[in-house]
Amino acid sequence: MTQKVYRTELTPLSFLERSALIFPHKTAVIHETRSYTYQEFAERVYRLASHLRALGMQKHDRVAFLCPNIPALLEAHYAIPAAGGILVAINNRLSSHEIEFILQHSGSKYLFVDHEFAPLIEELPLEYLAQIIRIEDTGSSEDPYEQFLAAGSPEPIESWLEDEEETISINYTSGTTGNPKGVMYTYRGAYLNALSEVIETGINSSSIYLWTLPMFHCNGWCFTWGVTAVGATHVCLRKVDPNRIWDLFEQEQITHYNGAPTVHIFLVNHPKAHRLEHQITVTIAGAPPSPTLLGQLKELNIRPIHVYGLTETYGPYTVCEWQPEWEELSASEQARLLARQGQGYVTAERARVVSPDMQDVPHDGQTMGEVLMRGNNVAKGYFENPEATARSFEGGWFHSGDIGVWHADSYIELRDRAKDVIISGGENISTIEVEQILVQHPAVLECAVVAIPDEVWGERPKAFVTLKPEKTVTEEELIAFCKTKLAHFKCPTAVEFGLLPKTSTGKVQKYVLRDKAWAGKEKRIN
């Protein structure tokens, strides 16, 4: 054979082509009072792609979107690569300065911006952009975005893709220090990760997925492509509003949604929270969930699937696969096992936990080491940043910076970020372990634990706690509660009450709390 008839380049764009062919009249996207069938969804994608090409867009030109979870951003996940470009979905909670850095560093040529976030770019010098397109998100003919689509053709356009390892998107990390790094995803990786999401969550053509997870975050963990792959329905959501979400659960018969523990915490504690007649499947990631939260979700008929990953792994990389024998265990023991991070997705390699010399640690559930990954579900590096790429991918593995243990059943379990381990009197204290005890107290909504300097022990744990509405508890009472469940050396010596600082994706910014605790100290280790 002169041609490889046994191979085509993997691309998630094929998911839309297939669903538009098989489910042309099925509802693909719902947004407030608007909805689009799969045929209409595909036509809108082709219009956007063809108009960009008509304007002179070249292969691998970067196109930035600054939007909430609206149809335009979902369409961009198909239209930009269909046109041959690279999608740069910007975190819409960043400052103007951070947005300017991403636009310049990525070399974006076009910017689509939602009206809500237009003020963020008003004062920026953006002369280098070829065009800025405003999105009113009305769906009307007066909307500049709709006018942009109307100028394009609804017919499919010829693909410029030559190699499935080309870059499909650049996702900028919300790094804790310095400028964010642009993580490069490939067509192949996006395709395989999207299929893994479908497999692990059981999404099918009857599923209805609610967009509580930001589409700008790891391209929505690749659910932007995965939901479409099986012809399921996307329900867009401009803002994570627990009141609105509980209404949509019933109105749209939602079957799936995703989010960090913070999203789930506010949902299970909302006044409208009640046991659902139909089961909803959710993935939970971003920080290790407490057994308490997992138990609360199950009581509401919400089936939690615990996954773990990073921006560099297309979002989720591991899953805590349910084992049949767990059915015979108590609810608390089930939740404890489910709080582990598990092992690699169907399309991923086995995650490892290693010592500093990159040797596997014993599978004893006690010896801590760094979690490493590689393979199909790992990004191909950082855009225009070879130094950071060399550091993070040293030795042929991606170094997560997360500290965990390896259990006898091969499942891994996170114990801390590398810099979050508390060493007190020579003993290692897992902040996650302390946090999971604290949230068992009926007055605690959420918490974070960090090390603070101690003249005697070197370091001791301090808890930062957010209480539930109309609930009270004192510092002394919380510490006493911990002492009934933890070794005393692990218990916090201080508790501070208030709201926790968080990233745009709901992760607690422990570095902010550490900065506060270690202010005036030359070193962050005692």
Protein Blocks (a to p, Z undefined) as FASTA:
>chain_A
ZZdfkbccddfklmmmmmmmmmmmbcfbdchjbccdfklmmmmmmmmmmmmmmnopaehi
acdddddddfklmmmmmmmmmnopacddddfkbcfklmmmmmmmnopabdcddfklmmmm
mmpccklpmbdcddehnopaklmklmmmmmpcfbdcddfbfbfkbcfbdcddfdfbhjdd
dddddfklmmmmmmmmmmmnopafkbccddfbcfkggglnommmmmmmnopacdddfbac
fklmmmmmmmnopabdcddfklmmmmmmgfklccdfbdcddddehiacdfklmmmmmmno
pacddddddfklnpafbdcdddfklmmpcfklmmmmmmpgbiadfkbccdddddfkopac
ddehlagcddddedjklcfbjehilklmmmmmgghiacehpacdddfkopacdfbdfklp
cceehiacdfklmmmmmmmpmkbmbdcddddddfklopacdddddddehiacdfklmmmm
mmmmpcfklpcfbdceddddddfkopacfklmmmmmmgoiabfcZZ
